Amino acid sequence: MKKGFTLIELLVVGTILAVLAAGAFVSYSTTTARSRDSKRLSDIEQVRSALEMFRADNASYYQATGSVVSTLGILSPDYISKLPSDPKFASTFDYYYNSAAPAATYELCAKTENLTDPGTCTCSDANYNYCTKNP
């Protein structure tokens, strides 16, 4: 009698391993997306804090509209050590800043991967799904 595994046994083991690998991949993808979203929200909070320090020193918010990195260079290095960039969408999206005259209000926006993240406002640029305004 020959010893070994039958083709059916090998197929069953292969299928079980494939199902386990697929579940691990989905879990890993979800975890990394949540991690990047947490960084985005933390970055927005750091920029908001820097804007509040700027307002305390200058009696108004910086008036500009556009990418945080290109628009808010005035904040670095006095109010924030380095302006953040998006961990995944850096080539297409950056954090968005919008402040209108008389610079009494602003909005900071980010594009999150979890599209159900509730922001405290609706961003004026439709490319972003998370937004926060000045307190």
C-alpha positions as CSV (number, residue, x, y, z in Angstrom):
1,M,0.0,0.0,0.0
2,K,1.3,3.4,-1.0
3,K,1.3,6.3,1.6
4,G,0.4,9.8,0.6
5,F,-2.4,12.3,0.4
6,T,-5.3,12.1,-2.0
7,L,-6.1,14.8,-4.5
8,I,-9.3,15.6,-2.5
9,E,-7.4,16.1,0.7
10,L,-4.9,18.5,-0.9
11,L,-7.8,20.5,-2.5
12,V,-9.6,20.8,0.8
13,V,-6.4,22.0,2.6
14,G,-5.7,24.4,-0.3
15,T,-9.2,25.8,-0.1
16,I,-9.0,26.3,3.7
17,L,-5.7,28.1,3.3
18,A,-7.1,30.4,0.6
19,V,-10.1,31.3,2.7
20,L,-7.8,32.1,5.7
21,A,-5.5,34.2,3.5
22,A,-8.4,36.2,2.0
23,G,-9.8,36.9,5.5
24,A,-6.4,38.1,6.7
25,F,-5.9,40.3,3.7
26,V,-9.3,42.0,4.2
27,S,-8.6,42.5,7.9
28,Y,-5.1,44.0,7.1
29,S,-6.6,46.4,4.4
30,T,-9.3,47.6,6.8
31,T,-6.8,48.1,9.6
32,T,-4.3,50.1,7.5
33,A,-7.1,52.3,6.1
34,R,-8.3,53.1,9.6
35,S,-4.7,53.9,10.6
36,R,-4.3,56.3,7.7
37,D,-7.7,57.9,8.6
38,S,-6.5,58.4,12.2
39,K,-3.4,60.1,11.0
40,R,-5.5,62.4,8.7
41,L,-7.7,63.4,11.6
42,S,-4.6,64.0,13.8
43,D,-3.0,66.1,11.1
44,I,-6.1,68.2,10.8
45,E,-6.2,68.8,14.6
46,Q,-2.5,69.8,14.5
47,V,-3.1,72.4,11.7
48,R,-6.2,73.6,13.6
49,S,-4.2,74.1,16.7
50,A,-1.5,76.0,14.7
51,L,-4.2,78.2,13.2
52,E,-5.6,79.0,16.6
53,M,-2.1,80.1,17.8
54,F,-1.8,82.2,14.7
55,R,-5.1,83.9,15.4
56,A,-4.1,84.5,19.0
57,D,-1.0,86.4,17.8
58,N,-2.6,88.2,14.8
59,A,-6.2,88.7,15.8
60,S,-7.5,86.9,12.7
61,Y,-7.1,83.6,10.8
62,Y,-4.8,83.5,7.8
63,Q,-6.9,84.3,4.7
64,A,-6.3,81.9,1.8
65,T,-7.8,79.0,0.0
66,G,-6.1,75.9,-1.3
67,S,-3.8,73.1,-0.3
68,V,-2.6,73.3,3.3
69,V,1.0,72.7,2.2
70,S,1.0,75.4,-0.4
71,T,-1.3,77.8,1.4
72,L,-0.3,77.7,5.0
73,G,3.5,77.9,4.7
74,I,3.3,81.0,6.9
75,L,2.5,78.7,9.9
76,S,5.8,76.8,9.6
77,P,8.1,76.7,11.7
78,D,6.7,79.2,14.2
79,Y,3.3,77.5,14.8
80,I,3.8,74.0,13.5
81,S,7.1,72.2,12.9
82,K,6.1,70.7,9.6
83,L,2.9,71.0,7.6
84,P,1.4,67.5,7.2
85,S,0.7,65.8,3.9
86,D,-1.8,63.0,3.3
87,P,-0.4,59.5,3.9
88,K,-1.9,57.9,0.8
89,F,-3.4,60.6,-1.5
90,A,-0.4,62.9,-1.4
91,S,0.0,63.0,-5.2
92,T,-3.7,63.8,-5.8
93,F,-5.1,65.2,-2.6
94,D,-3.7,67.3,0.1
95,Y,-5.5,68.7,3.1
96,Y,-7.6,71.6,2.0
97,Y,-7.9,75.0,3.7
98,N,-10.5,77.7,3.1
99,S,-10.8,81.0,4.9
100,A,-12.9,83.8,3.5
101,A,-12.9,87.5,4.3
102,P,-12.8,88.9,6.9
103,A,-10.9,85.8,8.0
104,A,-13.1,85.2,11.0
105,T,-13.8,81.6,10.0
106,Y,-12.1,78.7,8.2
107,E,-12.6,75.1,7.2
108,L,-10.0,72.3,7.1
109,C,-10.8,69.4,4.9
110,A,-9.4,65.9,4.3
111,K,-10.3,62.9,2.1
112,T,-10.8,59.9,4.3
113,E,-10.9,56.3,3.0
114,N,-13.9,55.5,5.3
115,L,-16.5,57.5,3.4
116,T,-18.9,57.3,6.4
117,D,-16.6,59.4,8.6
118,P,-18.8,62.3,9.9
119,G,-17.2,65.7,9.7
120,T,-18.4,68.7,11.6
121,C,-19.3,70.4,8.4
122,T,-19.6,69.9,4.6
123,C,-16.4,70.9,2.8
124,S,-16.8,73.5,0.1
125,D,-14.6,71.3,-2.2
126,A,-16.5,68.2,-3.1
127,N,-13.3,66.1,-3.4
128,Y,-13.1,66.0,0.4
129,N,-15.5,64.1,2.7
130,Y,-14.2,65.2,6.1
131,C,-14.3,68.7,7.3
132,T,-13.8,70.7,10.5
133,K,-14.3,74.4,11.2
134,N,-12.9,76.8,13.7
135,P,-14.3,76.5,17.2
